[in-house]
């Protein structure tokens, strides 16, 4: 009887702990949703803003690096690092400028017949969607033409994947974008950062800096990410003898990387 009582008390304590934890997570999500709505004073609607100007080409794309402002080199902001690498490849690294109307930093340029808008939100990750929605309205860009670049815990560092819309999979920055844009159709480039080892907490891992060993891998990941983004923007389906049909070109820097497209329309790349 005593064992039953002890087990019952233990179960009660465990259930109360998870109940409290669940309430905390729920309250945090509700708070983020409330802040999204407060900062996004008007519901999202892709209406052309005069400040966007008139562009002769119909193709316009918004590429967003999700992350926390001022946290360069942190795993959670690897999406911003990818955008910086893209700007450097396009020789636009010095062209970033703040735009208070979109609560972020932007670069506007052209690639072939496509006008691209690069965006680094100046808001915290959990409310990045406010900045994305504002930019979408200003530049009259539909959600399906917004490409999000973000970190992914479920993929090891060195692995990338293109996801064609769908749920946020627990990523707060993506969730904010879905809430503010009122749709989940946005394609995403998911950059693996891996899960923590040992007893390291997930939050500490995500909000930590890449180690020196990880940075050696990261440089190649950034190059690979830029290749994928440019391929997406220019619709170039370059074939390579190293790849299966429909594959993406891989960099030959150090270890061999293989990129392929799965039946679920996800482009996956790994070292």
C-alpha positions in Angstrom: 0.0 0.0 0.0 2.8 2.3 0.8 4.4 1.7 -2.6 1.2 2.6 -4.2 1.0 5.9 -2.2 4.5 6.9 -3.1 4.0 6.0 -6.8 0.8 8.1 -6.7 2.5 11.1 -5.2 5.4 10.8 -7.7 2.9 10.6 -10.6 1.1 13.6 -9.2 4.3 15.7 -9.0 5.3 14.7 -12.5 1.9 15.5 -14.0 1.9 18.9 -12.3 5.3 19.6 -13.6 4.3 18.9 -17.2 1.1 20.8 -16.7 3.0 23.9 -15.6 5.5 23.5 -18.4 2.6 23.1 -21.0 1.0 26.2 -19.5 4.2 28.2 -19.9 4.7 27.2 -23.5 1.1 28.0 -24.3 1.3 31.4 -22.6 4.5 32.2 -24.5 2.9 31.3 -27.8 -0.2 33.4 -27.0 2.1 36.3 -25.9 4.0 36.1 -29.2 0.8 36.0 -31.2 -0.5 39.0 -29.3 2.7 41.0 -30.0 2.5 40.0 -33.7 -1.0 41.5 -33.9 -0.2 44.6 -32.0 2.9 45.4 -34.1 1.2 44.5 -37.3 -1.4 47.2 -37.0 -3.2 46.2 -40.3 -4.1 42.7 -41.4 -1.7 41.4 -44.1 -2.8 42.2 -47.7 -0.3 42.3 -50.6 -1.1 45.9 -51.8 1.4 47.8 -53.8 3.1 50.6 -51.8 4.1 53.8 -53.6 7.6 53.5 -52.1 8.1 50.2 -53.8 8.2 51.9 -57.2 7.2 50.5 -60.5 9.2 47.5 -61.8 9.0 46.5 -65.5 9.3 42.8 -64.7 6.5 40.8 -63.1 8.9 38.5 -61.2 9.6 39.8 -57.7 10.9 37.6 -54.8 11.5 38.2 -51.1 14.2 36.3 -49.4 14.2 36.5 -45.6 16.9 35.4 -43.2 15.2 34.6 -39.9 17.0 35.3 -36.7 17.7 37.6 -33.8 19.2 41.0 -34.6 22.7 41.6 -33.3 23.3 37.9 -32.7 25.7 37.2 -35.6 27.5 33.8 -35.3 24.7 32.3 -33.2 23.1 29.1 -34.3 19.6 30.5 -34.2 20.5 33.3 -36.6 22.2 31.2 -39.2 19.4 32.3 -41.6 20.8 35.8 -41.5 24.3 34.5 -42.1 23.1 32.8 -45.3 21.6 36.1 -46.5 24.9 37.9 -45.7 26.7 35.3 -47.8 24.2 35.7 -50.6 24.6 39.5 -50.6 28.4 39.0 -50.6 28.2 36.6 -53.6 26.1 39.3 -55.5 28.6 42.0 -54.5 25.9 43.8 -52.5 27.4 43.3 -49.0 27.6 47.1 -48.5 24.1 47.8 -49.8 22.2 46.9 -46.6 20.1 49.8 -45.3 17.5 50.1 -42.6 13.9 50.6 -43.5 11.6 51.5 -40.5 8.5 50.8 -42.6 9.4 47.1 -42.6 11.2 46.9 -39.3 14.3 45.5 -40.9 17.3 45.9 -43.1 16.8 45.4 -46.9 18.7 45.2 -50.2 16.8 45.5 -53.5 18.5 44.3 -56.6 17.9 42.3 -59.8 19.0 38.8 -60.9 18.3 38.3 -64.6 14.6 39.1 -65.0 13.8 38.8 -61.3 13.8 41.6 -58.8 14.9 40.4 -55.4 14.4 41.9 -52.0 16.7 40.6 -49.2 15.4 41.1 -45.7 17.0 40.9 -42.3 14.3 41.6 -39.6 15.2 43.9 -36.8 12.7 42.2 -34.5 13.2 39.2 -32.2 12.8 35.8 -33.8 9.4 35.2 -32.2 8.0 38.2 -34.0 10.0 38.1 -37.3 6.7 37.7 -39.1 5.8 41.3 -38.5 8.8 42.5 -40.5 8.1 39.9 -43.2 4.4 40.9 -43.6 5.3 44.6 -43.8 7.9 43.9 -46.5 5.4 41.8 -48.4 2.9 44.6 -48.4 5.5 47.3 -49.4 6.9 45.4 -52.3 3.6 43.7 -53.3 4.9 40.1 -53.0 2.7 37.1 -52.6 3.4 34.7 -49.7 4.3 31.9 -52.2 7.0 34.2 -53.5 8.6 34.6 -50.1 11.5 32.3 -49.3 12.4 31.9 -45.6 15.8 30.8 -44.5 16.1 29.4 -41.0 17.9 27.0 -38.6 16.7 23.5 -38.1 17.4 21.5 -35.0 16.3 18.2 -36.5 19.0 18.3 -39.2 22.7 17.9 -38.4 25.1 20.8 -39.2 26.1 20.3 -42.9 22.7 19.2 -44.1 20.2 21.5 -45.9 16.6 21.0 -47.1 14.2 22.9 -49.2 10.6 22.7 -47.8 7.7 23.7 -50.0 5.4 25.2 -47.4 3.7 23.4 -44.5 3.7 23.6 -40.8 6.3 25.6 -38.7 7.6 22.3 -37.1 8.0 24.1 -33.8 10.1 27.0 -35.2 9.0 30.2 -33.6 10.2 32.5 -36.4 8.4 30.5 -39.0 5.3 30.3 -36.8 5.3 34.1 -36.6 5.5 34.4 -40.4 2.6 31.9 -40.8 0.5 33.9 -38.3 1.2 37.3 -39.8 0.9 36.2 -43.5 -2.2 34.1 -42.6 -0.8 31.2 -44.7 1.9 28.5 -44.6 2.6 28.3 -48.3 6.1 30.0 -48.0 9.0 27.8 -49.3 11.8 27.5 -46.8 15.5 26.7 -46.9 16.2 24.8 -43.6 19.8 24.9 -42.4 20.7 22.1 -40.0 22.3 23.1 -36.7 21.9 19.7 -35.0 20.6 18.9 -31.6 22.7 19.5 -28.4 24.8 16.6 -27.1 25.0 15.5 -23.5 23.0 17.5 -20.9 23.1 20.8 -22.8 19.7 22.4 -22.9 18.1 23.1 -26.3 17.7 26.8 -25.6 21.3 27.2 -24.6 22.4 25.2 -27.7 20.2 27.3 -30.1 21.2 30.6 -28.5 24.9 29.7 -28.5 27.7 30.4 -30.9 29.1 27.9 -33.4 32.2 26.3 -32.1 35.5 26.5 -34.0 35.0 23.0 -35.4 31.5 23.9 -36.5 32.6 27.1 -38.2 34.8 25.0 -40.5 31.7 23.2 -41.7 29.6 26.3 -41.6 31.6 28.1 -44.3 30.8 25.3 -46.8 27.2 25.3 -45.7 26.8 29.0 -46.4 28.3 28.5 -49.9 26.0 25.6 -50.6 23.0 27.6 -49.3 23.7 30.5 -51.6 23.9 28.0 -54.6 20.5 26.7 -53.7 19.0 30.1 -53.3 20.3 31.3 -56.6 19.1 28.2 -58.3 15.6 28.8 -56.8 15.7 32.4 -58.0 16.8 31.8 -61.5 15.0 28.5 -62.1 18.3 26.8 -63.2 18.2 23.1 -63.1 21.8 22.4 -63.6 22.6 18.6 -63.8 25.8 17.1 -62.5 27.2 13.5 -63.0 27.5 13.4 -59.2 23.8 13.9 -58.6 20.7 11.8 -59.3 18.2 13.2 -61.8 16.7 16.5 -60.6 19.6 17.1 -58.2 21.3 20.4 -57.3 24.9 21.2 -58.0 27.2 20.4 -55.1 30.3 22.2 -54.0 33.6 20.3 -54.1 35.2 22.0 -51.1 36.7 19.5 -48.7 34.2 16.7 -48.2 31.9 15.6 -51.0 28.3 17.0 -50.7 25.3 15.4 -52.3 22.0 17.2 -52.9 18.9 15.4 -54.1 15.2 16.0 -54.3 12.9 13.6 -52.3 9.5 12.5 -53.4 8.0 15.1 -51.0 9.6 17.9 -53.1 12.2 18.6 -50.4 15.7 19.3 -51.7 18.1 17.8 -49.3 21.9 18.4 -49.2 24.4 16.9 -46.8 28.1 16.5 -46.3 
